[in-house]
């Protein structure tokens, strides 16, 4: 890092765009991740509400033979919750790939500067 900048000012010139790229990737990830976490908690709320409602009225649900209806509603809620969880995972993989790519670029530039 600092030793390479002192030894070769070319490294400082090359590393500035990488720092800017790191900053933009960080800003995109923070805003997207925040919204996805909010959506994830919103999608989990109906699952918990239906579960507690089902436990509270289990005898009534069975007496009126509404088990298939409750199963269908629960499956829909779980699918919605799974979708947002998957989006959150994909978002973290997206940022992981970008940061790995920027790390490889930093290492490559460092190696090229050392050879020059």
Backbone bond lengths (Angstrom), bond angles and torsions (degrees), N, CA, C in turn:
res aa  C-N    CA-C-N  psi(-1)  N-CA   C-N-CA  omega(-1)  CA-C   N-CA-C  phi
1 X - - - 1.400 - - 1.510 112.70 -
2 X 1.330 117.65 -89.63 1.470 121.76 -173.13 1.521 110.95 -68.41
3 X 1.336 116.71 -36.74 1.472 119.96 179.54 1.526 110.85 -64.52
4 X 1.317 116.76 -37.15 1.460 119.21 -179.84 1.522 111.10 -70.49
5 X 1.327 116.61 -34.93 1.465 119.45 178.39 1.518 110.25 -66.14
6 X 1.354 116.94 -39.31 1.463 120.81 177.58 1.519 110.02 -67.38
7 X 1.338 116.61 -42.16 1.462 120.70 -177.91 1.527 111.98 -71.58
8 X 1.324 116.46 -36.21 1.462 119.20 -177.71 1.526 109.92 -143.97
9 X 1.306 117.39 113.20 1.465 120.12 178.89 1.541 112.42 -66.81
10 X 1.329 116.55 -15.95 1.469 119.43 177.57 1.532 111.02 -62.91
11 X 1.300 116.02 -32.64 1.464 119.92 178.92 1.528 110.36 -64.97
12 X 1.316 116.50 -39.63 1.469 120.31 178.68 1.526 110.90 -64.27
13 X 1.319 115.42 -39.29 1.466 119.67 178.78 1.534 110.12 -65.96
14 X 1.315 116.86 -39.87 1.463 121.09 -177.42 1.528 112.57 -76.42
15 X 1.326 116.91 -28.95 1.469 119.80 -173.90 1.532 112.04 -81.95
16 X 1.319 118.65 -23.11 1.471 121.34 -178.35 1.536 111.75 -60.16
17 X 1.352 119.95 -47.08 1.473 118.12 177.10 1.534 112.95 -62.63
18 X 1.323 116.93 -30.83 1.469 119.36 178.00 1.525 111.28 -68.34
19 X 1.320 117.75 -38.90 1.468 120.48 175.86 1.532 110.77 -63.73
20 X 1.319 116.23 -39.21 1.468 120.21 177.72 1.527 109.89 -64.38
21 X 1.339 116.31 -41.72 1.466 120.30 178.50 1.524 110.88 -63.93
22 X 1.337 117.02 -42.47 1.471 120.48 175.75 1.532 110.63 -56.75
23 X 1.309 116.47 -43.77 1.462 120.76 -178.72 1.533 111.44 -62.84
24 X 1.336 117.03 -45.42 1.467 119.96 -178.94 1.532 111.67 -66.75
25 X 1.322 117.08 -39.89 1.468 120.03 177.32 1.531 109.59 -62.33
26 X 1.314 116.45 -41.58 1.464 121.10 179.08 1.532 110.90 -62.29
27 X 1.317 117.56 -44.55 1.465 121.09 -178.83 1.531 111.60 -64.95
28 X 1.328 116.47 -42.19 1.470 120.39 178.31 1.517 110.01 -63.19
29 X 1.329 116.63 -44.72 1.462 120.38 -177.96 1.531 111.65 -64.76
30 X 1.318 117.00 -43.66 1.469 120.03 -177.07 1.523 110.95 -61.77
31 X 1.319 117.67 -47.20 1.464 119.41 -178.73 1.526 111.53 -67.40
32 X 1.322 117.26 -42.51 1.466 120.58 -179.29 1.514 111.17 -67.46
33 X 1.309 117.02 -43.79 1.459 121.51 -178.91 1.525 111.33 -63.52
34 X 1.303 116.69 -40.55 1.466 120.94 179.01 1.529 110.87 -60.43
35 X 1.331 116.45 -46.18 1.462 120.29 179.72 1.527 111.80 -67.01
36 X 1.330 116.80 -39.41 1.467 119.38 179.36 1.526 111.65 -67.15
37 X 1.316 117.38 -36.70 1.466 119.80 176.68 1.526 110.81 -66.06
38 X 1.319 116.40 -37.33 1.464 120.62 176.96 1.523 110.15 -64.57
39 X 1.336 116.74 -45.89 1.462 120.54 177.33 1.527 111.91 -62.25
40 X 1.322 116.18 -38.27 1.461 120.40 179.55 1.525 111.15 -63.08
41 X 1.325 116.47 -42.84 1.467 118.43 179.31 1.528 111.16 -69.58
42 X 1.339 116.85 -33.91 1.466 119.93 176.57 1.527 110.58 -65.45
43 X 1.318 117.07 -39.06 1.472 120.60 -178.99 1.531 112.33 -75.53
44 X 1.305 118.23 -23.69 1.466 120.37 177.94 1.531 112.17 -80.64
45 X 1.312 116.51 -24.27 1.455 120.14 -177.93 1.531 113.30 -60.01
46 X 1.342 119.55 -45.94 1.469 118.52 178.08 1.532 113.36 -64.16
47 X 1.315 116.83 -29.52 1.470 120.08 178.51 1.521 109.45 -64.13
48 X 1.323 115.70 -48.37 1.470 119.82 -179.73 1.526 111.40 -66.23
49 X 1.332 116.64 -39.62 1.471 119.91 -179.66 1.524 110.88 -65.13
50 X 1.335 117.33 -44.61 1.459 120.21 179.76 1.521 111.54 -67.17
51 X 1.322 116.13 -36.22 1.462 119.78 178.81 1.531 110.83 -63.91
52 X 1.327 116.29 -47.73 1.474 118.43 179.80 1.533 111.00 -67.26
53 X 1.329 117.18 -36.04 1.459 121.57 176.88 1.530 110.56 -63.75
54 X 1.327 116.39 -41.16 1.469 121.21 179.68 1.524 111.07 -66.28
55 X 1.325 116.46 -41.48 1.469 119.11 179.11 1.519 111.28 -65.60
56 X 1.316 116.19 -39.88 1.460 120.26 -179.13 1.523 113.35 -67.57
57 X 1.342 116.08 -34.93 1.459 119.03 -176.82 1.514 113.46 -114.24
58 X 1.326 116.80 31.35 1.462 120.89 -175.40 1.526 112.82 -58.79
59 X 1.316 117.64 -44.32 1.469 119.85 -178.78 1.538 110.41 -65.71
60 X 1.319 117.52 -38.11 1.464 121.06 179.03 1.527 111.09 -68.34
61 X 1.330 116.47 -41.44 1.468 120.81 178.94 1.523 110.02 -60.47
62 X 1.318 116.44 -44.34 1.470 120.41 179.37 1.525 111.47 -68.83
63 X 1.337 117.88 -38.10 1.463 121.09 -178.38 1.528 111.26 -65.04
64 X 1.325 117.29 -39.14 1.465 120.72 179.75 1.530 112.94 -92.78
65 X 1.338 116.55 9.44 1.477 123.95 177.96 1.540 112.59 52.24
66 X 1.301 115.31 49.11 1.465 122.07 179.54 1.527 112.41 -104.63
67 X 1.339 116.63 14.28 1.467 119.99 -179.18 1.531 111.63 -58.66
68 X 1.362 119.64 -46.99 1.479 118.33 179.04 1.534 112.96 -59.37
69 X 1.321 117.06 -36.86 1.460 120.39 179.03 1.533 111.23 -64.01
70 X 1.332 116.22 -44.04 1.460 120.00 179.33 1.526 111.39 -68.44
71 X 1.340 116.31 -35.52 1.473 119.47 177.20 1.525 110.46 -63.38
72 X 1.323 115.85 -42.84 1.462 120.49 -179.58 1.529 111.44 -64.45
73 X 1.320 116.86 -43.45 1.464 120.55 177.05 1.530 111.10 -62.61
74 X 1.331 116.44 -42.06 1.471 120.26 -179.78 1.532 110.44 -65.59
75 X 1.319 117.79 -41.28 1.467 120.46 178.27 1.525 111.15 -62.01
76 X 1.336 116.86 -41.26 1.470 119.76 177.04 1.521 111.99 -62.77
77 X 1.320 116.39 -42.45 1.468 120.09 178.28 1.525 111.91 -65.21
78 X 1.326 116.12 -41.08 1.472 119.75 179.63 1.524 110.49 -66.71
79 X 1.331 117.43 -39.32 1.472 120.12 177.67 1.525 111.12 -61.69
80 X 1.314 117.43 -42.87 1.467 120.56 178.33 1.531 110.44 -63.95
81 X 1.320 117.37 -41.42 1.457 120.93 178.20 1.512 112.62 -65.88
82 X 1.333 116.31 -37.53 1.463 120.82 178.92 1.522 110.73 -67.76
83 X 1.332 116.89 -37.87 1.468 120.14 179.11 1.524 111.56 -61.25
84 X 1.313 117.24 -44.82 1.463 118.69 -179.49 1.527 111.62 -70.21
85 X 1.329 116.93 -34.42 1.465 119.35 176.32 1.520 110.38 -64.17
86 X 1.334 116.23 -40.04 1.464 120.44 178.24 1.523 110.99 -65.41
87 X 1.333 117.14 -40.04 1.468 119.95 177.00 1.524 111.43 -62.72
88 X 1.318 117.07 -39.21 1.461 120.90 178.17 1.527 110.50 -64.36
89 X 1.324 116.35 -41.24 1.471 120.89 177.71 1.536 109.93 -64.44
90 X 1.340 116.78 -44.01 1.462 119.89 -179.78 1.526 111.26 -64.34
91 X 1.315 117.04 -34.46 1.463 121.50 177.61 1.534 110.39 -64.59
92 X 1.320 116.24 -42.69 1.472 118.93 179.36 1.525 110.92 -68.59
93 X 1.336 118.23 -34.11 1.458 120.77 175.95 1.529 110.92 -68.57
94 X 1.348 116.04 -36.41 1.458 120.69 178.64 1.526 109.93 -60.26
95 X 1.330 116.28 -49.93 1.466 119.37 -178.42 1.527 110.32 -68.41
96 X 1.324 117.47 -35.67 1.468 119.74 177.90 1.515 111.75 -61.33
97 X 1.328 116.44 -42.67 1.467 120.11 178.51 1.525 111.37 -64.07
98 X 1.339 116.61 -44.39 1.464 119.62 -179.32 1.528 111.42 -63.94
99 X 1.318 116.93 -41.69 1.471 119.49 179.50 1.526 111.17 -68.27
100 X 1.326 117.25 -37.06 1.465 119.60 175.28 1.525 110.94 -62.95
101 X 1.327 115.91 -41.63 1.461 120.35 179.03 1.527 110.79 -63.17
102 X 1.322 117.54 -43.75 1.467 120.43 178.37 1.528 111.19 -65.74
103 X 1.337 116.98 -34.90 1.468 120.03 175.91 1.523 111.92 -64.81
104 X 1.333 116.04 -40.57 1.470 120.02 177.28 1.527 110.39 -64.63
105 X 1.320 116.68 -41.37 1.468 119.75 177.71 1.524 111.50 -62.64
106 X 1.319 116.54 -40.79 1.470 120.14 178.11 1.530 110.82 -61.98
107 X 1.316 115.97 -44.78 1.464 120.42 179.38 1.516 111.30 -64.91
108 X 1.332 117.02 -41.16 1.456 120.95 179.44 1.527 111.41 -64.33
109 X 1.325 116.13 -44.52 1.475 119.55 178.24 1.526 110.25 -63.39
110 X 1.313 116.94 -40.52 1.463 120.38 178.69 1.533 110.76 -62.08
111 X 1.323 115.91 -43.36 1.466 119.24 179.86 1.526 110.75 -65.87
112 X 1.313 116.99 -40.46 1.473 120.06 179.47 1.527 111.64 -65.50
113 X 1.320 116.81 -38.74 1.464 120.56 178.86 1.516 110.11 -67.02
114 X 1.321 117.53 -38.51 1.471 120.84 178.85 1.527 111.91 -65.25
115 X 1.334 116.54 -34.65 1.467 120.51 -179.50 1.523 111.47 -74.28
116 X 1.333 116.18 -32.65 1.484 119.37 -177.23 1.481 112.91 -68.59
